Amino acid sequence: MEKTTNRGRGPLESGLRPPSRGDSYSPITMGMFATSKFWWSKGQMDPGMGRWGLENIEISLRTWLCGGRIVVAKDSYVAHLFRTRFAYKVNNNDIIRNKLRVAMVWFDKESQQRFFNASKTKLKNGKPVMNYGDISDRLALKKELNCKPFSWYTEFFQGRAPCGKRERCGKGNTINLKDIKNFDMKKAFYEKDW
């Protein structure tokens, strides 16, 4: 098994061929990705989503459930730098609305219910009270692409996401921008005892 420091990433299942030896799968992309022109013609970003939040989850679920895969190049390094403040206002209601859209389109009924319970979503007649917009185009896309049920996703990744003994889990590496000239990728992202 290839060692990786990224939570939820590991070797591809034998039925899926990685682009190059040693690359790994990822259940969710965190916003840095490359894709083929063909794939963008099959759904693009959900136009009903609010300004910010959950696009990566929607794209990831659609990719895996509808015949694609997410592969992390073995020798790639990615950094995500946040600004000290957003250049635009982030509306918390947009984030909640986006979460509901993802749940209502891609989750099965049981997973929706678990999500509603965990997120304390207000329900009326089993549906969220908050307006998450018209999802009929996304449900039609899901049908057109002949997507697998959400249970396939949970079964496929079950047991693969937990971190191994030598992986960093749930801990990011932060660096002060004043120290960027001294930043060492290998030290920041890999355990020393490998």
C-alpha positions in Angstrom: 0.0 0.0 0.0 1.3 3.4 -0.9 1.8 5.8 2.0 0.0 9.1 1.8 -0.4 12.0 4.1 -3.8 13.0 2.8 -6.8 11.8 4.8 -9.2 9.7 2.7 -6.7 8.9 0.1 -5.2 5.5 -0.7 -4.4 3.2 -3.6 -7.0 2.8 -6.2 -9.2 -0.3 -6.2 -7.9 -2.9 -8.7 -10.8 -2.3 -11.0 -9.9 1.3 -11.6 -6.7 2.2 -13.4 -4.8 5.2 -12.2 -3.2 7.5 -14.7 0.2 6.7 -13.4 1.7 4.2 -11.1 1.4 5.1 -7.4 -1.4 7.7 -7.8 -4.2 7.5 -5.3 -7.9 8.0 -5.2 -9.6 10.7 -3.2 -13.3 10.5 -2.1 -13.5 14.3 -2.2 -11.6 17.0 -4.1 -10.9 20.1 -2.0 -11.1 22.6 -4.9 -7.9 22.0 -6.9 -8.6 19.9 -9.9 -8.2 19.4 -13.6 -10.8 17.8 -15.7 -11.5 16.9 -19.3 -13.6 19.0 -21.6 -16.1 16.1 -21.9 -16.7 16.0 -18.1 -17.5 19.7 -18.0 -20.1 19.2 -20.6 -21.9 16.9 -18.1 -23.1 19.2 -15.5 -20.6 21.9 -14.7 -21.1 23.7 -11.4 -24.6 23.6 -9.9 -26.0 27.0 -11.0 -28.5 27.0 -8.1 -25.8 27.0 -5.5 -25.2 30.2 -3.5 -22.0 32.2 -3.8 -19.6 30.1 -1.8 -19.4 26.6 -0.2 -19.9 22.9 -1.0 -19.1 23.1 -4.7 -16.3 20.6 -4.1 -18.6 18.2 -2.4 -21.2 18.4 -5.2 -18.5 17.9 -7.9 -16.9 15.0 -6.0 -20.2 13.1 -5.5 -21.3 13.7 -9.1 -17.9 12.5 -10.3 -17.8 9.3 -8.4 -21.5 8.4 -8.6 -21.7 9.2 -12.3 -18.8 7.2 -13.8 -15.8 9.4 -13.1 -13.0 9.2 -10.5 -10.8 11.6 -8.6 -7.1 10.8 -8.6 -4.4 12.6 -6.7 -1.1 12.7 -8.4 1.5 11.0 -6.2 4.2 13.6 -6.4 2.0 16.7 -6.4 1.9 19.4 -3.7 -1.0 21.7 -3.2 -1.3 24.6 -0.9 -4.4 26.5 0.0 -3.8 30.1 1.3 -6.7 31.9 2.8 -6.8 35.7 2.7 -6.9 37.5 6.0 -10.5 38.5 5.1 -12.8 37.6 2.2 -13.0 40.0 -0.7 -16.7 39.4 -0.7 -19.4 38.7 1.9 -20.0 35.0 2.7 -23.6 34.5 3.6 -24.1 31.6 6.0 -27.6 30.9 4.5 -25.9 30.3 1.2 -23.7 27.6 2.8 -26.7 26.0 4.5 -28.7 26.2 1.2 -25.8 24.6 -0.7 -25.6 21.8 1.9 -29.3 21.1 1.5 -29.0 21.1 -2.4 -26.2 18.5 -2.2 -28.1 16.3 0.3 -31.4 16.5 -1.7 -29.8 15.7 -5.0 -27.1 13.2 -4.2 -27.9 11.5 -0.8 -30.3 8.6 -0.5 -33.3 9.0 1.9 -31.6 7.3 4.8 -28.5 9.5 4.4 -30.6 12.6 4.0 -32.3 11.8 7.3 -29.0 11.3 9.1 -27.8 14.6 7.6 -30.9 16.5 8.8 -30.6 15.1 12.3 -26.8 15.9 12.5 -27.3 19.4 11.1 -30.4 20.0 13.2 -32.3 20.9 9.9 -35.8 22.2 10.5 -38.2 19.9 8.7 -41.9 20.1 7.8 -43.5 16.9 6.4 -40.0 15.3 6.2 -38.6 18.1 3.9 -36.3 21.0 4.9 -38.2 24.2 5.8 -35.4 26.3 4.3 -35.8 27.0 0.5 -32.9 25.3 -1.3 -34.2 26.2 -4.8 -35.4 24.1 -7.7 -33.3 20.9 -8.1 -35.2 19.4 -10.9 -32.5 20.1 -13.4 -29.9 18.4 -11.1 -32.1 15.4 -10.6 -32.6 15.2 -14.4 -28.9 15.3 -14.9 -28.4 12.6 -12.3 -30.9 10.4 -14.3 -29.3 11.3 -17.7 -25.8 10.4 -16.5 -27.2 7.1 -15.0 -25.6 7.8 -11.7 -25.1 5.1 -9.0 -27.0 5.4 -5.7 -25.3 7.1 -2.8 -25.0 3.8 -1.0 -22.4 2.8 -3.7 -20.3 5.7 -2.6 -20.4 4.9 1.1 -19.7 1.2 0.4 -16.8 2.0 -2.0 -15.1 4.3 0.5 -16.0 2.5 3.7 -12.8 1.5 5.5 -10.6 3.5 3.2 -11.0 7.0 4.6 -9.5 6.4 8.1 -5.9 7.4 8.4 -3.1 4.9 8.8 -0.6 5.0 11.7 1.8 7.2 9.9 -0.6 9.6 8.3 -1.5 13.1 9.5 -5.2 13.2 10.0 -7.4 16.2 10.3 -4.4 18.5 10.9 -3.4 21.1 8.5 0.0 22.7 8.3 -0.1 26.5 8.7 2.7 28.8 7.8 3.1 32.6 8.4 3.5 34.4 5.1 6.6 36.1 6.4 8.2 32.6 6.6 7.2 31.5 3.1 10.8 31.8 1.8 11.9 29.1 4.4 8.9 26.8 3.6 10.0 23.2 3.0 7.3 21.1 1.3 8.8 17.8 2.4 9.0 18.7 6.1 5.6 20.3 6.1 3.7 17.4 4.5 5.5 14.2 5.2 6.3 12.4 8.4 10.0 12.3 9.2 10.1 8.6 10.1 9.2 7.3 6.7 
